[in-house]
């Protein structure tokens, strides 16, 4: 099963423990800044106005954040809640964890904001992946931090 053995934690900013916050920032920087060679300001001021979904594996000292996304509250950037900073650790890629993360994120948004549409600024090469979750293209491709992106919207249900 995709994403098997992942412990999902959903929390607002005020509910994040110090160790969780550090793991989130570390994973985001490892992938977005280092791996994708994209120097940008990750601490953009939006984390305090967002829900945070982390996928954890392991126990004790071996516990590792392997997947993460944030959902910025409706009315902050867009009318809808918006998903961003979607990331999986290199160690779990190809195991269905990204698909499980997205499914879990959509389900959490639907529970938190019943009937609301969901917006995402997706990396362009992932357009087909997000279409599989009901997202539709709502804009033209654009570059963000040197990476092609596309605005997508999942209509409210």
Secondary structure, 3 states (H helix, E strand, C coil): CCCCCCEEEEEEHHHCCHHHHHHHHHHHHHHHHHHCCCCCCCCCCCHHHEEEEEEEECCHHHCEEEEEEEEECCCCCCCCEEEEEEEECHHHCCCCHHHHHHHHHHHHHHHHCCCCCEEEEEEHHHHHHHHCCCEEECCCCEEECCEEEEEEEECCC
